């Protein structure tokens, strides 16, 4: 955070407009949400946003409220078939808020932060159907592929997207066999 503060101060000193965007994937996204809280607290009046991929629930209702109160803009990108966004708090999560009239606010339940962009893996004609590849649906390349082809909830997947579809099979086996792209083709 010390380096982020230094860079913000430097760029403001030379007259630039400064904002901060933090992004992450999975555990990296959980850390991004913790970092955004620290950044918003230690650098007041700085526009801050978060773009998260596969965000697990990080805090409770109070922490979510504090992040909203600080003016942080958050976009959560999730794939419907991915399990990670459902943890922790598979049972005790923000869906219990519908019972607030009976139970009062349950401050201890886990909750997500931000607006959700929910993608459907089966919307892509390039991804395999059937079966359930838990690790495959969690891979960042799947997310990037689906974001690249997403136009809107009412339009079909954009087949002329610019991201190379072969990147999906870099570390998994999620592409249809007709594409003839080897699984786990990436080598260090």
Backbone torsions as a table, in degrees:
resi	resn	phi	psi	omega
1	UNK	NA	-30.4	178.3
2	UNK	-59.7	-42.5	-179.7
3	UNK	-70.3	-37.9	177.6
4	UNK	-62.4	-44.4	178.1
5	UNK	-60.9	-41.7	179.5
6	UNK	-62.2	-44.7	-179.4
7	UNK	-66.3	-40.2	177.8
8	UNK	-61.2	-47.4	-179.9
9	UNK	-61.5	-43.7	179.8
10	UNK	-60.0	-49.1	-176.9
11	UNK	-69.8	-31.8	174.7
12	UNK	-68.5	-37.2	-180.0
13	UNK	-62.3	-35.3	-179.6
14	UNK	-90.5	12.1	171.6
15	UNK	86.0	14.0	179.3
16	UNK	-86.5	150.3	170.4
17	UNK	-79.0	133.1	-173.8
18	UNK	-122.4	136.8	171.0
19	UNK	-141.4	167.3	-178.4
20	UNK	-128.9	127.5	174.1
21	UNK	-119.5	126.8	-179.9
22	UNK	-115.4	136.1	179.3
23	UNK	-135.3	160.8	178.9
24	UNK	-167.4	169.0	179.0
25	UNK	-131.0	125.9	176.0
26	UNK	60.5	-119.9	178.3
27	UNK	-60.6	-36.3	176.8
28	UNK	-60.4	-31.5	178.0
29	UNK	-74.8	-37.2	175.2
30	UNK	-59.9	-42.0	177.3
31	UNK	-66.6	-36.1	177.6
32	UNK	-60.7	-42.2	179.4
33	UNK	-66.7	-35.4	175.8
34	UNK	-69.6	-39.3	178.7
35	UNK	-66.7	-35.9	-179.2
36	UNK	-65.4	-36.1	177.0
37	UNK	-62.3	-46.4	179.1
38	UNK	-64.6	-41.8	-179.6
39	UNK	-64.8	-44.9	-179.0
40	UNK	-65.7	-31.3	179.1
41	UNK	-76.3	-41.4	-173.8
42	UNK	-91.1	-14.4	177.6
43	UNK	-127.6	80.2	-177.3
44	UNK	-64.6	153.2	177.3
45	UNK	64.3	21.4	175.2
46	UNK	-101.5	123.3	176.1
47	UNK	-63.2	122.8	-177.1
48	UNK	-126.8	137.7	175.7
49	UNK	-136.5	158.7	178.5
50	UNK	-129.6	132.6	170.5
51	UNK	-117.2	113.4	-173.4
52	UNK	-113.3	141.8	176.2
53	UNK	-117.5	118.5	177.5
54	UNK	64.6	51.0	-178.3
55	UNK	-72.9	121.0	167.3
56	UNK	-75.9	165.0	175.3
57	UNK	-71.2	131.1	-174.6
58	UNK	-107.7	-36.5	-175.0
59	UNK	-135.8	-167.3	179.8
60	UNK	-104.0	-172.0	-177.4
61	UNK	-61.9	-37.9	-179.3
62	UNK	-65.3	-42.2	180.0
63	UNK	-68.2	-37.8	176.1
64	UNK	-61.8	-45.3	179.1
65	UNK	-60.5	-39.1	179.5
66	UNK	-65.5	-41.5	178.5
67	UNK	-64.1	-42.3	176.6
68	UNK	-63.2	-42.0	-178.6
69	UNK	-62.4	-33.3	179.5
70	UNK	-77.9	-2.8	176.0
71	UNK	82.3	15.2	179.6
72	UNK	-73.6	130.7	176.7
73	UNK	-94.5	131.1	-175.7
74	UNK	-131.5	130.9	172.6
75	UNK	-118.2	121.6	177.4
76	UNK	-102.1	118.6	176.2
77	UNK	-100.5	121.4	-179.6
78	UNK	-132.0	148.0	172.8
79	UNK	-102.0	130.1	-175.3
80	UNK	-51.6	-38.0	-174.7
81	UNK	-82.2	-7.8	-179.0
82	UNK	-80.4	136.3	-178.1
83	UNK	-85.8	-27.0	-172.7
84	UNK	-57.8	-40.5	179.4
85	UNK	-63.2	-10.1	179.7
86	UNK	-92.1	-1.1	-178.1
87	UNK	-119.0	160.7	-22.1
88	UNK	-69.6	174.3	177.6
89	UNK	84.5	41.7	179.7
90	UNK	-56.2	-39.4	179.0
91	UNK	-98.0	-47.9	-176.4
92	UNK	-94.3	83.1	-178.0
93	UNK	-134.8	-170.2	-174.7
94	UNK	-61.2	-15.2	178.1
95	UNK	-66.4	-18.8	177.4
96	UNK	-70.8	-11.7	179.3
97	UNK	-61.0	-23.4	179.5
98	UNK	-66.5	-14.8	178.6
99	UNK	-99.8	10.4	-177.3
100	UNK	-55.2	-33.0	179.6
101	UNK	-61.2	-32.6	-178.2
102	UNK	-92.6	-39.8	-172.1
103	UNK	-100.2	-16.1	-169.4
104	UNK	80.3	174.4	-179.8
105	UNK	-70.2	125.3	178.9
106	UNK	-93.3	94.2	-173.5
107	UNK	-68.4	-15.2	-173.3
108	UNK	-92.7	-3.8	-178.3
109	UNK	-79.7	148.1	177.4
110	UNK	-77.0	145.9	-179.1
111	UNK	-146.3	152.6	176.1
112	UNK	-82.9	161.0	177.5
113	UNK	-120.1	132.6	169.7
114	UNK	99.1	175.3	177.7
115	UNK	-76.7	143.3	-175.8
116	UNK	-106.4	132.0	168.5
117	UNK	-109.0	103.8	-176.5
118	UNK	-96.1	120.6	-179.6
119	UNK	-104.6	150.8	-180.0
120	UNK	-111.0	118.9	-178.8
121	UNK	-59.7	-33.2	-177.8
122	UNK	-77.1	-1.1	176.2
123	UNK	-74.5	-22.8	-179.6
124	UNK	-85.1	127.4	177.2
125	UNK	-71.9	-9.4	-177.3
126	UNK	-90.7	-16.6	-177.2
127	UNK	-93.4	145.3	-179.1
128	UNK	-62.4	145.6	175.0
129	UNK	-101.3	159.4	177.8
130	UNK	73.5	161.5	-178.3
131	UNK	69.8	168.9	179.8
132	UNK	-138.9	101.3	-178.8
133	UNK	-95.0	93.2	-174.6
134	UNK	-57.3	-47.1	-179.8
135	UNK	-69.5	-38.6	-179.0
136	UNK	-61.4	-44.1	-179.6
137	UNK	-67.8	-16.5	-178.6
138	UNK	-92.5	-13.0	-175.2
139	UNK	-66.6	139.1	179.1
140	UNK	-60.4	-34.7	-180.0
141	UNK	-62.3	-34.1	175.6
142	UNK	-63.3	-46.2	179.4
143	UNK	-60.3	-47.0	-179.0
144	UNK	-64.5	-38.0	177.1
145	UNK	-62.9	-46.3	-178.1
146	UNK	-69.3	-37.4	176.4
147	UNK	-65.1	-40.7	-178.9
148	UNK	-62.3	-36.0	-178.0
149	UNK	-94.1	-4.1	-177.7
150	UNK	-78.2	128.4	176.0
151	UNK	-108.6	-50.9	175.3
152	UNK	-170.6	170.1	179.8
153	UNK	-67.3	-20.3	-178.4
154	UNK	-98.0	-5.4	179.5
155	UNK	-110.9	153.8	179.1
156	UNK	-71.5	162.8	177.2
157	UNK	-56.9	135.3	-179.3
158	UNK	-81.5	105.7	-177.7
159	UNK	-71.5	-16.7	-179.4
160	UNK	-97.5	26.8	179.1
161	UNK	-61.9	157.5	-171.9
162	UNK	-87.5	-21.4	-177.1
163	UNK	-74.5	134.4	-178.1
164	UNK	-64.8	119.9	-176.9
165	UNK	-64.4	-23.8	179.5
166	UNK	-61.8	-24.3	179.6
167	UNK	-62.6	-24.5	178.9
168	UNK	-59.7	-40.4	-177.7
169	UNK	-87.9	13.2	-179.3
170	UNK	-57.2	-40.3	-177.7
171	UNK	-135.2	17.7	179.7
172	UNK	-154.9	-174.0	-179.6
173	UNK	-127.6	76.0	-174.9
174	UNK	-115.2	-11.8	-177.6
175	UNK	-86.5	148.8	178.4
176	UNK	-60.5	146.5	-175.7
177	UNK	-63.3	-29.0	-178.3
178	UNK	-60.5	-23.0	179.2
179	UNK	-75.5	-18.1	177.3
180	UNK	56.3	41.3	176.4
181	UNK	-104.1	119.2	-175.8
182	UNK	-59.4	147.6	177.4
183	UNK	-76.8	148.5	177.8
184	UNK	47.0	48.6	-174.7
185	UNK	-75.6	-16.3	-175.9
186	UNK	-75.0	133.4	177.5
187	UNK	-126.9	139.6	176.7
188	UNK	-72.9	NA	NA
